[in-house]
């Protein structure tokens, strides 16, 4: 009989402690939920900071450029790189209203803060006629012994520049293009900026990003 009372007493004591345990468990769950919410907010903030950093550097709007040509033996050669840096101001990405119905557009990205390697293009655009003129562009890089700068000037003898303007917003500066520059041996001959002077070269890249929208005289 005494044993029964003892077991009953223990059971009653255990039941008496249940509300306290339940309250502690609820408090723990609430604390964990608060921590989860705090981590979610912190992660969201970090994501926004990462996006801002990418935008400042330009790494969210990179250019991957490829130059192809034949070397002295006739073998196909290719130089390819991705450029993810941009200028701290508008110098590498702008659209200027020239107040004559046309806009000057310039796009460039480079590989690091030394700015020795990169790709670029510039052209005039008439949003009324959709015409692109004064098209130029190219890719530049250095190797251990020499600096190369294949540069294409559209309309020059032996050189063709094709810019496919896939989309452009004249208000926001959002733009998407494909660039192709092609030069034959007569255009490249006698210039050390080409990997193999006297041979045909082609440079291609695409760009999708946002330009600074400026007024003439900025």
C-alpha positions in Angstrom: 0.0 0.0 0.0 2.8 2.4 0.9 4.4 1.6 -2.5 1.2 2.5 -4.3 1.0 5.9 -2.5 4.6 6.5 -3.4 4.1 5.8 -7.1 0.9 8.0 -7.0 2.8 10.8 -5.3 5.6 10.6 -8.0 2.9 10.6 -10.7 1.2 13.6 -9.3 4.5 15.5 -8.9 5.3 14.7 -12.5 1.9 15.9 -13.7 2.3 19.1 -11.6 5.6 19.8 -13.4 4.1 19.4 -16.9 2.7 23.0 -17.2 6.2 24.3 -16.4 7.8 22.0 -19.0 5.2 22.9 -21.6 5.8 26.6 -20.9 9.6 26.2 -21.2 9.2 24.3 -24.4 6.9 27.0 -25.9 9.4 29.7 -24.8 12.2 27.7 -26.5 10.2 27.3 -29.7 9.4 31.0 -29.7 13.1 31.9 -29.2 14.1 29.6 -32.1 11.5 31.1 -34.3 12.8 34.6 -33.4 16.3 33.4 -34.3 15.2 32.0 -37.6 13.4 35.3 -38.5 16.5 37.2 -37.5 18.7 35.0 -39.7 16.3 35.4 -42.6 16.5 39.2 -42.3 20.3 39.1 -42.0 20.6 36.8 -45.1 18.3 39.1 -47.1 20.5 42.1 -46.1 23.7 40.2 -47.1 22.1 39.3 -50.4 21.3 43.0 -51.1 24.8 44.0 -50.1 26.3 41.3 -52.4 24.1 42.6 -55.2 25.2 46.2 -54.6 28.9 45.1 -54.6 28.4 43.2 -57.8 26.8 46.3 -59.4 29.6 48.5 -58.2 32.2 46.2 -59.7 30.2 45.4 -62.8 30.4 41.7 -62.2 26.6 41.4 -62.6 27.0 42.8 -66.2 30.2 41.1 -67.5 31.5 40.8 -71.0 33.0 37.5 -72.2 35.0 38.3 -75.4 36.6 36.0 -77.9 39.2 36.8 -80.6 40.0 34.2 -83.2 42.7 34.2 -85.9 45.3 32.0 -87.5 48.9 32.0 -86.5 51.9 32.0 -88.8 51.6 28.2 -89.4 47.9 28.5 -90.3 46.7 26.9 -87.1 43.4 28.3 -85.6 44.0 30.3 -82.4 41.6 31.7 -79.9 41.9 34.1 -77.0 38.9 34.3 -74.6 38.4 36.0 -71.3 35.6 37.4 -69.1 35.8 41.0 -68.0 33.8 41.9 -64.8 35.0 45.3 -63.7 33.6 48.7 -64.6 34.6 52.3 -63.9 33.5 53.9 -60.6 31.6 56.6 -62.6 29.9 56.5 -66.0 33.2 56.2 -68.0 32.6 52.6 -69.0 28.8 52.6 -69.6 27.0 55.7 -70.8 24.4 56.9 -73.3 24.7 60.6 -74.2 21.8 62.6 -75.9 23.6 64.6 -78.6 20.5 66.7 -79.1 20.5 66.0 -82.9 18.2 63.0 -82.7 21.1 60.6 -82.0 22.8 59.2 -79.0 26.4 58.2 -78.4 26.7 54.9 -76.6 29.8 53.5 -75.0 30.2 50.1 -73.2 33.4 48.7 -71.7 34.4 46.1 -69.1 37.9 45.2 -67.9 39.6 42.4 -66.0 41.0 44.1 -62.8 41.8 47.4 -61.3 44.9 47.8 -63.4 42.7 48.0 -66.5 45.2 46.3 -68.8 42.7 43.8 -70.3 39.1 44.3 -71.4 36.6 44.7 -74.2 34.6 47.7 -75.5 32.3 49.1 -78.1 30.9 52.4 -79.1 28.4 53.6 -81.7 25.8 56.3 -82.5 22.1 55.3 -82.4 19.1 57.0 -83.8 16.0 55.8 -82.0 13.7 57.2 -84.6 15.2 55.4 -87.6 16.8 52.6 -85.5 20.1 53.2 -87.4 23.5 52.5 -85.9 26.5 54.4 -87.2 30.1 55.0 -86.3 30.4 51.5 -85.0 33.7 50.5 -83.3 35.0 48.1 -80.7 37.5 45.4 -79.8 39.3 43.4 -77.2 42.6 44.1 -75.5 44.9 41.9 -73.4 48.6 41.4 -72.5 50.8 38.3 -72.4 54.2 38.0 -70.8 55.9 39.7 -73.7 53.4 41.8 -75.6 50.2 43.8 -75.4 47.5 43.1 -78.0 44.6 45.4 -78.9 42.5 44.1 -81.8 40.4 47.2 -82.6 37.8 47.4 -85.3 36.6 50.6 -87.0 33.4 49.9 -89.0 33.4 51.2 -92.5 37.1 51.1 -92.9 38.5 49.1 -95.8 38.9 45.5 -94.8 36.9 45.9 -91.6 33.3 45.2 -90.7 31.6 45.9 -87.4 28.2 44.3 -86.8 26.2 45.3 -83.7 23.0 43.6 -83.1 21.0 45.9 -80.8 18.6 43.4 -79.2 17.0 45.9 -76.9 17.4 49.4 -75.5 15.4 51.6 -73.2 16.2 55.3 -73.8 14.9 56.3 -70.4 16.4 53.8 -68.1 19.6 53.0 -70.1 18.9 49.2 -70.1 20.6 47.7 -73.1 21.4 44.3 -74.7 23.7 43.9 -77.7 25.8 41.4 -79.7 29.1 42.7 -81.1 31.1 41.2 -83.9 34.2 42.8 -85.4 35.9 41.3 -88.5 39.1 42.4 -90.1 41.0 40.9 -93.1 44.7 40.7 -93.6 45.0 44.1 -95.4 43.4 45.8 -92.3 45.7 44.1 -89.8 48.9 44.1 -91.7 51.8 46.1 -90.3 50.3 46.7 -86.8 51.6 45.0 -83.7 48.3 45.4 -81.9 47.1 42.2 -83.7 48.3 38.8 -82.5 49.3 37.9 -86.1 49.5 41.0 -88.3 48.5 40.3 -91.9 46.0 37.6 -90.9 42.2 37.9 -90.6 40.8 38.4 -87.1 37.3 38.2 -85.5 36.2 39.4 -82.1 32.8 38.6 -80.6 31.0 39.4 -77.4 27.6 40.2 -75.9 26.5 42.6 -73.2 23.4 43.0 -71.2 23.2 45.8 -68.6 22.4 49.4 -67.7 24.0 52.6 -69.1 24.2 55.9 -67.4 21.8 58.3 -69.2 23.6 61.6 -69.7 22.9 65.0 -71.4 25.3 66.6 -73.8 28.0 68.7 -72.0 27.9 66.4 -68.9 
